[in-house]
Amino acid sequence: GRTLNELVGTAVLFTGIAVLAQLILLAGTYVGEVVAWTATNNLRSDLALHCLKLDMTFHKTHKPGELIERVDGDVNQLANFFSQLIIQLGSNLLLVIGVLILLWLEDWRVGLTVTAVAFVGLQVLSMLNRRLVPRWQSVRALEADLFGYLEEWLTGTEEIQTNHAAPYILRRLYQLMRQRWHLTQSAMRLNVWVIGLPIIVPALAYVVAYLWGDHLFRSSVMTIGSVYLIFYYIDVIRGPLWGIQRQVQDLQRAAASLNRITELFAEQPTLHDGDRAALPDGPLSVQFDGVSFIYEDDLRKLASLNREAAAAGDVADDDELPAADYEAHTVLQDITFTLPPERVLGLLGRTGSGKTTISRLLLRFYDPVAGAIRLGNGRLTDLRHTTQSEIRRRVGMVTQDVELFHASVRDNLTLFDDSIDDGRLLAALDELGLRGWLDALPDGLDTRLDASHSLSAGEAQLLALARVFLTDPGLVILDEASSRLDPATEALLERAIDKLLTGRTAVIIAHRLHTVQRADEIMVLGNGRILEYGARASLATNPQSEFYNLLQTGLEEAIA
């Protein structure tokens, strides 16, 4: 009876320990996953916020698809690192160290030799890891390029299909995928040695154990049981070594992604806030004082040309390039004008004349390379002396291409700002004369904009006008839509624009004659220079003016 009771007690104890071990494993897995998701989501949020704070110079050279892969794809590679990798790698390493200690306790000569084998294996693993991380980093970089290309391709699907460009798009896709395959194969070929380490290290340890075991047994220093125990200990570490091998592969990918994440965090904006000078309420005056501008990539091209000319002996290292070369790359040259408050400026010019660049400078997406841009009312403030958030608060822009989100009309109007209540939204739409348009939508403010219900180009423009009206800016920049609209939407749009511009300063990039009629002042641009600037009424009646000639030849055709 006593033996049976002891057996039952032992069985219950064993079962309890087994259940407890599983519960601990379950709890550890749960905690690890919670930590992984929390850490990676916070990291994604920080990366996305960091990218949003970077200026247009950065975004001009990095495609949206590439950034999505870097913000999400690279962070995904760290999920296992945060959840289980450290715990599993640490426990396996502790088990290997424990076995080595037991071997030292059995016989110091066996322990020393097996430790030496393990140390050599560790050094080889470290060397392979140093060579593998850059290779996986190259794979991740190419994958980001691939996703950037896919984003461009999917965005331009309609254009690609109508122009029968699919074969050329697929050819480039195949090239990128083949490059990715070659880079992955290069990493995997070297990774074979990492996979082989859990086989090679125990095999060498078995050889050492056999040689020492045979010698010590024949010398009567060790019993056959002790020799068997050495072999058993070595067999025990095979499992942890395989685990370490798998975890090291994960660690390599995690390290490659971590390097890329660190590189992205290292990117810093080139535009910095000034001393937080506030812009006044009400309509703003605009002053351009000798403003010249050239894009960053063109600056790099000029610097490269200068270095090539210096190497050829055409110019000294510290000489500038000829003015013709500089002007060929300059988008704006010596732009000077003043627009009083509550006045409307119509910008005219052919494509590439610098109209859009002026609007970008007013929003301080870029800083001019020469001169200054000032806003204010009476006392003018250089844009470089105020904050970017203050500029966004006081300057509103309606672009040709309106960005719509897969969300409700309410969220698209407020841009997810919960502080704007429905009463304020409805009042703004009433004031703009857009309440009828809203009532025509299936669910009013709750109408969801997605693939099943989207807005026409004209409706999107109406929504963009309401967005800007809600912010109550002192300066409105309107890049007029060049597409033709139906008469009903056109009438709504005209009334909304009239209301938006009332009591505000405005800069309109005009494409049609009736839009120009709103302007008080006209500026005609050509090759980045002001060809003409003056009051619309005066220029329209002056046969010698550029504006007069544009009106005579047909504005839409002349500035296309």
SVG drawing of the C-alpha trace seen along z (x, -y; Angstrom):
<svg xmlns="http://www.w3.org/2000/svg" viewBox="-30 -101 77 103">
<polyline fill="none" stroke="black" stroke-width="0.4" points="0.0,0.0 2.8,-2.4 4.5,-1.8 1.3,-2.4 0.7,-5.6 4.2,-6.9 3.7,-6.0 0.4,-7.9 1.9,-10.9 4.8,-10.9 2.4,-10.7 0.3,-13.6 3.5,-15.6 4.8,-14.9 1.4,-15.9 1.3,-19.0 4.8,-20.1 3.9,-19.3 0.7,-21.4 2.6,-24.2 5.3,-24.2 2.7,-24.5 0.9,-27.3 4.3,-29.1 5.0,-28.6 1.5,-29.9 1.9,-33.0 5.4,-33.7 4.1,-33.4 1.2,-35.7 3.4,-38.3 5.9,-38.1 3.3,-38.7 1.8,-41.6 5.3,-43.1 6.0,-42.5 2.8,-44.1 3.0,-47.1 6.7,-47.8 6.3,-47.4 3.1,-49.5 4.8,-52.2 7.8,-52.0 5.6,-52.2 3.8,-55.3 7.1,-57.0 8.5,-56.2 5.3,-57.5 5.4,-60.7 9.1,-61.2 8.4,-60.8 5.6,-63.3 7.9,-65.8 10.5,-65.5 10.3,-68.2 9.6,-67.9 13.2,-67.5 13.1,-64.0 9.7,-63.0 10.7,-64.0 13.4,-61.3 11.5,-58.5 8.4,-56.9 5.4,-56.3 5.6,-52.5 9.2,-52.5 8.3,-54.4 5.4,-52.0 7.8,-49.0 10.3,-50.8 7.7,-51.8 5.8,-48.5 8.0,-45.8 11.2,-46.6 9.3,-46.9 7.6,-43.5 11.1,-41.9 11.5,-43.0 8.3,-41.4 9.9,-38.0 12.9,-39.8 10.6,-41.6 8.4,-38.6 10.5,-35.5 14.0,-35.9 15.8,-37.3 14.1,-34.8 14.7,-31.8 18.2,-32.7 19.1,-33.5 17.6,-30.2 19.4,-28.2 22.7,-29.9 22.3,-29.3 21.7,-25.6 24.8,-25.3 26.9,-27.1 25.4,-24.8 26.4,-21.7 29.9,-23.1 30.2,-23.6 29.1,-20.0 31.8,-18.8 34.4,-20.8 33.2,-19.2 33.6,-15.7 37.1,-16.4 38.8,-19.7 40.6,-18.4 37.3,-17.4 35.7,-20.6 38.5,-22.8 38.6,-21.1 34.8,-21.1 34.8,-24.8 37.5,-25.6 35.4,-23.9 32.3,-25.9 34.4,-29.2 35.7,-28.6 32.1,-27.9 31.0,-31.1 33.7,-33.1 32.8,-31.6 29.1,-32.5 30.1,-36.1 32.1,-36.4 29.3,-35.0 26.8,-37.4 29.0,-40.4 29.0,-39.4 25.3,-38.4 23.7,-41.5 24.7,-43.8 23.5,-41.2 20.0,-41.0 20.1,-44.8 20.6,-44.9 17.6,-42.5 15.4,-44.8 16.5,-47.9 15.6,-46.2 12.3,-45.1 11.5,-48.7 12.4,-49.7 10.1,-46.9 7.2,-48.1 7.8,-51.7 7.6,-50.5 4.4,-48.6 2.9,-51.6 3.7,-53.7 2.3,-51.0 -0.9,-50.5 -1.5,-54.3 -1.1,-54.6 -3.1,-51.6 -5.5,-53.5 -2.7,-55.4 -0.8,-52.1 -3.7,-50.3 -4.8,-53.0 -1.3,-53.4 -0.6,-49.6 2.4,-50.0 1.8,-46.8 4.6,-44.8 7.2,-47.4 5.9,-47.7 6.1,-43.9 9.6,-43.8 10.9,-46.2 9.0,-44.2 10.8,-41.1 14.1,-42.8 13.5,-44.0 12.3,-40.5 15.3,-38.9 17.7,-41.3 15.8,-40.4 16.2,-36.7 20.0,-37.1 20.5,-39.1 18.5,-36.6 20.4,-33.7 23.7,-35.5 22.6,-35.8 21.3,-32.2 24.5,-30.7 26.4,-32.2 23.7,-31.3 24.3,-27.6 27.4,-27.8 25.2,-29.1 22.8,-26.2 25.8,-23.8 27.2,-24.9 24.8,-22.9 26.0,-19.8 29.7,-20.6 30.1,-21.8 28.5,-18.6 30.4,-16.4 33.7,-17.9 32.6,-17.7 31.8,-13.9 35.3,-13.4 36.9,-15.2 34.8,-13.2 35.7,-9.9 39.4,-10.7 39.6,-11.9 37.1,-9.3 39.1,-6.5 42.4,-7.8 41.0,-8.5 39.1,-5.2 42.3,-3.3 44.2,-5.3 41.5,-4.3 40.9,-8.0 37.3,-7.8 34.7,-5.0 32.6,-3.9 29.6,-5.5 31.4,-8.9 32.4,-8.5 28.7,-7.8 27.7,-10.9 30.0,-13.1 28.4,-11.8 25.0,-12.4 25.8,-16.0 27.0,-16.7 23.8,-15.2 21.8,-17.5 23.2,-20.7 22.3,-19.6 18.7,-20.9 19.8,-24.3 22.3,-24.7 19.7,-24.2 17.5,-26.7 20.4,-29.2 21.0,-28.7 17.3,-29.5 17.3,-32.5 20.6,-33.8 19.0,-33.8 16.1,-35.8 18.6,-38.1 20.4,-38.8 17.2,-39.9 16.2,-41.9 19.7,-43.6 19.4,-44.4 15.9,-46.0 17.1,-47.8 20.0,-49.3 17.5,-50.6 15.1,-51.9 18.1,-53.7 19.0,-55.2 15.5,-56.5 15.4,-58.0 18.8,-59.7 17.1,-61.6 16.6,-65.2 14.5,-68.0 16.4,-70.7 13.7,-73.3 13.7,-74.5 11.2,-76.6 12.2,-80.1 11.7,-82.0 7.9,-81.3 6.8,-84.7 3.0,-84.6 1.3,-85.7 -1.6,-88.2 -5.3,-87.3 -7.2,-88.6 -6.1,-89.0 -2.3,-88.8 0.0,-90.8 2.5,-88.9 6.0,-90.2 8.6,-88.5 11.9,-90.2 14.5,-89.1 13.5,-85.5 15.4,-82.9 15.0,-79.1 16.5,-75.9 15.6,-72.4 18.0,-70.3 18.5,-67.7 19.4,-70.4 21.8,-71.9 23.5,-68.5 23.7,-68.4 25.3,-71.8 27.8,-70.8 28.7,-67.7 29.2,-69.8 31.4,-72.1 33.6,-69.2 33.8,-67.8 34.8,-71.2 37.4,-71.6 38.8,-68.2 39.1,-69.1 40.9,-72.4 38.1,-74.5 37.4,-76.3 39.1,-76.6 37.7,-74.5 36.2,-77.6 34.9,-79.2 31.3,-79.2 29.8,-77.8 28.9,-80.2 25.7,-82.1 24.0,-80.3 24.5,-76.9 23.1,-78.2 20.1,-79.9 19.2,-76.8 18.5,-74.9 17.0,-77.8 13.2,-77.6 12.7,-81.1 15.0,-84.1 14.9,-87.4 11.1,-87.4 10.0,-90.7 6.5,-91.9 4.1,-93.0 0.5,-91.9 -1.6,-94.0 -4.2,-92.4 -7.6,-91.4 -6.2,-91.5 -6.3,-88.6 -3.3,-87.8 -3.7,-85.8 -0.6,-83.8 -0.3,-83.1 2.4,-81.3 3.2,-78.2 3.9,-74.9 7.3,-75.0 7.3,-78.8 7.4,-78.6 3.7,-79.1 3.5,-76.0 6.9,-76.7 5.7,-80.1 2.8,-78.3 5.1,-75.8 7.4,-78.5 4.4,-80.4 3.6,-77.2 7.3,-76.9 7.6,-73.4 11.0,-74.8 13.2,-77.8 14.4,-80.1 18.2,-80.0 18.2,-83.8 15.9,-86.6 13.0,-86.5 9.3,-85.8 7.3,-87.7 3.7,-87.6 1.8,-89.9 -0.5,-92.9 1.4,-96.1 4.4,-94.4 5.7,-91.6 7.3,-88.4 9.9,-86.4 8.6,-82.8 11.9,-81.5 11.2,-83.4 7.9,-81.7 6.9,-78.0 5.7,-75.7 2.5,-75.0 1.7,-78.7 2.1,-79.0 -0.2,-76.0 -2.7,-77.7 -2.8,-81.0 -2.2,-79.8 -4.7,-77.5 -4.3,-75.8 -6.7,-74.1 -4.8,-71.9 -5.9,-70.5 -5.6,-66.9 -7.6,-66.6 -6.6,-63.8 -9.6,-61.8 -9.4,-59.3 -11.4,-56.1 -13.5,-57.6 -16.7,-59.5 -17.4,-62.9 -17.1,-64.4 -13.6,-63.0 -12.6,-64.1 -13.7,-67.7 -12.2,-67.9 -9.1,-65.7 -10.0,-63.7 -10.0,-66.7 -12.5,-65.8 -12.6,-69.3 -14.7,-70.4 -18.3,-69.6 -21.1,-68.9 -22.7,-72.3 -19.6,-74.1 -19.3,-71.9 -22.9,-72.5 -22.6,-76.3 -19.5,-76.4 -21.3,-74.4 -24.3,-76.7 -22.1,-79.7 -20.3,-78.3 -23.7,-77.4 -22.9,-73.7 -25.7,-72.4 -27.7,-71.2 -24.7,-69.2 -24.3,-67.6 -28.0,-66.8 -27.8,-65.0 -25.3,-62.5 -26.8,-59.2 -25.9,-59.6 -24.9,-63.2 -21.8,-63.7 -21.7,-60.0 -21.4,-59.1 -18.3,-56.9 -16.0,-57.6 -14.5,-54.4 -14.5,-52.3 -18.3,-52.0 -19.0,-55.7 -16.4,-58.2 -16.7,-61.9 -16.4,-63.4 -13.5,-65.9 -15.9,-68.8 -17.3,-67.4 -13.7,-66.8 -12.9,-70.4 -16.0,-71.5 -14.8,-69.4 -11.3,-70.9 -12.8,-74.4 -14.8,-73.5 -11.7,-72.1 -9.8,-75.4 -12.8,-77.5 -12.9,-75.6 -9.4,-76.7 -10.2,-80.4 -6.8,-81.3 -5.6,-84.8 -4.1,-83.8 -5.7,-81.3 -3.7,-79.7 -6.0,-78.2 -4.6,-76.0 -7.5,-76.0 -8.7,-72.6 -8.0,-72.5 -10.7,-69.8 -14.1,-70.7 -17.0,-70.5 -20.7,-70.1 -22.6,-73.4 -24.4,-72.6 -21.1,-71.7 -19.4,-74.7 -22.0,-77.1 -21.6,-75.6 -17.8,-75.9 -17.9,-79.5 -20.2,-80.6 -18.0,-78.7 -14.8,-80.3 -16.4,-83.7 -17.3,-83.2 -13.9,-81.7 -12.0,-84.6 -14.2,-87.3 -12.1,-89.2 -9.0,-87.2 -5.8,-87.6 -5.6,-85.1 -3.1,-83.8 -4.8,-82.0 -2.9,-79.8 -5.4,-80.4 -6.1,-78.2 -9.3,-79.7 -10.5,-83.2 -13.4,-83.6 -11.1,-82.7 -8.7,-85.6 -11.6,-88.0 -11.5,-87.6 -7.9,-88.8 -7.1,-92.4 -3.4,-91.9 -1.9,-89.9 1.6,-88.3 2.8,-86.7 5.8,-84.3 8.2,-83.0 11.3,-80.8 11.2,-81.6 11.1,-85.4 8.4,-88.0 7.5,-89.0 4.8,-91.4 3.1,-92.5 0.3,-95.0 -3.4,-95.7 -5.6,-93.5 -7.8,-96.3 -4.8,-98.3 -3.0,-95.4 -6.2,-94.2 -6.5,-97.5 -2.9,-97.9 -2.1,-96.5 1.6,-96.4 1.1,-94.0 1.6,-90.3 -1.7,-89.9 -3.5,-91.7 -2.0,-89.4 -3.0,-86.4 -6.6,-87.5 -6.5,-88.1 -5.0,-84.8 -7.2,-82.8 -6.0,-82.3 -6.5,-78.5 -4.5,-77.9 -1.8,-80.4 -0.8,-79.1 -1.4,-75.3"/>
</svg>
